[in-house]
Amino acid sequence: LRHGEKLIPVIEKAISLSKGKLKGIRMLLASHSDPNISSGAVKTPMGIMKDPKFLEGAKILQNYNLSLDFWIHHTQLNEMEYVANSVPELSIILNHVGGPIHLGQYEDKKALTHREWRQSMMRLATLPNISVKLGGLGMEVNGCKFYKNPFPPSSDELCDSWKPWIFETIDLFGFERCMFESNFPVDKGNCSYGNLWNAFKKVCKSMSSDEKNKLFYKNAAKIYKIDLE
């Protein structure tokens, strides 16, 4: 996005080639000063979201009615809040329930992670242009360590582990702005695809059919402007 106006011909070409199926882009912006806090091979410099050129690119996406997905750590949520306030008409999708960190300085300090995460998520929930994907909790950086066990986790174990984060996110953002995500194949390091989706079904056991439909497909169709007809 920091290419600013140079993006315009690229975006226009992509929209043309996709025949309108291009709905948005996703940026891997997760970064931290602690080298032990990492989510994979992609290494992103810190502070990109505060770059004026980044905002220029974000405004171009807004002008073309495209959304912007953010994969960031919870320590970067304040930076994303700055973007959301600066480009209020841009549809922003926060990935992986906001990326609560459980490595490095947050190892075995779930209460600290939760306190920082919740403070930021409460502020983000007041901004109507932000939606949240419920998932990504199968990554080690987000607290999943089932890979250390001799056998893979059952869907019940996944449900018990993920349900607090998912319920609290829904409580903050509401059923209209949340949707499930598989985050596969990344989550494959800790669980199977089938058990992941069965865990989501068990998380939703007490919800109404309308609430389930919103989380499993209706909100995704609405937010990404997908015609279900």
N, C-alpha and C positions, 0 to 999 in steps of 0.2 A: 504493500500500500504506500510505502514511502517514495514510490516513483511518481506519485501525484498525478498530474494531468497526462503524463505519458501512458497511464493505464487506459485512457479512454478508447483508443483504437483497438487495444487488446480486448477490452470488455465488449465492445461493439462486435468484434469479429467472433468472439466466443458465443455471444447471444445469437448471432446469425447462424453459426455452425450447429448450435444446439437446437435450433428452431424454437427458441423460447424456453427450452427445458433447463437452462442455467438459472438457478434460483438464488445463488449466493456463493460465497467463498468461505473457506475455513483457514484460520491462521494458527500455527503452532507457536505460541508465544510463551509457553511455560519456561520460566528461568528463575534461578536463585543463586545467590552468592556462594552458598554452600555446595561444593561439588558432589557431595553425597546425596543431594536432593535433585534427582533427575528422573525423567520419564522415558528416556530412550536415546536414540542416536542423534536426534536433532538438537543442536545447541543454539539457542537463541540469545542474542545480547539482551541485557536488561534495559528497561526504560523506554523501549520502542513506542509504547502506547502514548507517551507524553511528547513524542516528536511531532512538531507542527505538520511535517510532511505526511505523517501517518494519518492525522485528522483530515488532511486534504484528500487522501485516498479514500478514507471512510465516507466523506461527503460525496465523493463520486459514486460510490456504491449506493448511497442513499438516493442520489439523483436517478440512477438506473433501476431503482426499486429492487435492489438485490440485498440479501441479508449478509450478516457477518458472524461466523461462528468463532468463538474464542476458546482455545484450550490453554488455561493458565492455572497457576497454583493459587491457593487461597491468599497468599501473601501479596498477590498482584490484583486482587479484586478492587482495591481503591483506584488503581490505574484504569481499570475498565469502567469504573463509575465515572471517571473523568471523561472518557470517550462517550459514554452514554449521555452524559449531560451536555457535551459539546455538540453532538450530532443526534438530537432528540427524535428525529424522524427515521433514524436508521434502525432496522430490525436486528437486534443483537441476540444471539443464542449462546448462552454460557454452557460449556460442556462439563460433564463429569461432576455434577452437583457443586461446582465451584472449586474443585481440586483440593480437598483438605489434605494437607501434608502429614505423613506419619514416618518420615525418615529424617536422618541428620539430627538437628537440634530438637526435632519434634518426636523422635523415637521414644515410644512408651510414655508419651505425654499427651494422651488423648484429650484431657480436659483443656489443656492450653490450646491445642488445635481447634477444638470446638468453640472455645470462647472467642478466639480471633476470627474464625470462619463466620460464626453467627453474627457478630457485630457488623461485619462487612455485608453479609447477605441480607440483613435487615434493612440496610440502606439501599441496596440494589433493588429490593422488592418494592420500594416506593416508586421506582422508575418504570413506567408502563411499556417502554420499548425493549425490555429484557425478558427473555424466556429462558428456561433451564432444562437441560437434558439430564435425566435421571439414569446414571450409569457410570461406567469408568471406575467403579469401586472394586473391580477385579485386578487393578494395578497395585503393585507393591507400594508405590509412592503415595497412594490413597488408602493405604492401610491393609491391603489384602496379602496374607502370608500363608495361604493354604498350600502353596507349593512346597512348604517345608514339611508337610505331613506325608506319611507313607501312602495315603490314598486320597484321591480328589474329593472335594466337598460335595455333600448332597445339596439338593435345592433348599432343604430346610435349614441347613447350616448357612447357606448364602443369604437366605431370607432373614435369619436372625442377625446376621452381621450387618446387612445393608439397610434393613428396615428403618432404624432410627434416623439415618441421614436422609433417606427418601421421604419419610413422613414429615420431618422437620422442614425440608425444602418445600414440600407441597403446602405445609401450614403457612409458610412465609409468602409464597408466590401464588398459591391457589391452583385449582384444577384447570384453569384456563391457560396457564402459562408453563406447564410442565409436560414432559413426554419422555418415554423410556427410550434407551439406546443400548445397543449390545456392546459396542466398543470392541468388536472382534475384527481381526484375530488377536489383538493385544491382550485381552483378558484371558486368552487361551492358556496363558502361563499359570493360571490359578483355578480355572474351572472349565467345564464343557459348555458348549453353546446351548444344548438342550436344558441343562440344569440352570443356566443363567436365566433363560426365559421362564422356566417353571418357577424360579425364585421370585421373579417379578409378579407372576400370577398369584403366588402365595402372599406376597406383600399386599396385593389388592383384594384379598379374600373378603374383607369386611366392607368393601366399597360398592356403590351402586353400579349398575350396568353402564349408565351414562358416564360416570366418573372413570370407569375402566376403559371405555371406548375413547375417551379424550386422551388418556395417558398412552394408550397403545397405538392409536392411529389418527384420530380426528384432529388433535392439536398439531401433529406433524404436518398433516395435509394443509391445515389453515396457515401455519407459520411459514411453511415453505411454498405456499401457494400452489398446491398440487390438486388438480381436478380429479375427484374420485368418481365422477360420473362416467 
